[in-house]
Amino acid sequence: MRRGCLITLEGPEGSGKTHLAKRIGERFREMGLRHSCYREPGTTDIGLQIRQVLHDLKNINMCARTELLLYLASRAQLVEEKIKPALLQGEIVLLDRYGDSSRVYQGIARGLGLDRVTQLNDFATEGLRPDLTILIDVDTEVGLERKKYQGEWNRLDGEQVEFHRKVRAGYLSLSQESGRKWVIVKNDSTLEVLESRVWGEVSSFLAGRGFIELEHSRPERRG
């Protein structure tokens, strides 16, 4: 049995990742593809407990190192409990956030250092890195305004605008790394357009890996 593949969705707050993860998962089901969809932090019982601590608006005094280590702990559990077994079974694994979130939010925006956070993340994940990362880019102020109407406003959402600008800039900088498969998709139109753009990238990647035939991944024409 061939190994599965790991696809991650990354981006600033309000970029639309969570909506896209749901829609892509629905496409996978419609196509009969073996897959798993997870989010960070969370998914596992331990991860959900950590998520509650990380996102609680009362925990405003949490220091950056504590924040990082909690994210890494949740990620380590997710990799061990869910991701590695799924990949060994040949599944497509889709993640709403993964290690690049820590590299950007804590390594760059919090100032803990990109190299240090990258090393710690590799320890937590045993070096498991994505096969494809799709960065959903959105203007900072637009993304924050959208996030206000999405229901979950957490401790990180409440950071100053300058923090979120550093996050966006950090993602754009990371996307230029060599040796990694990054794709940038701009969220500057309707959700339907965004979905079409992202699915085009995902389906092309999966076709190149032999998981699907590209013509079967295209939406049916109507009219």
Order of alpha helices (4+ residues) and beta strands (2+ residues): beta-alpha-beta-alpha-alpha-alpha-beta-alpha-alpha-beta-alpha-alpha-beta-alpha-alpha
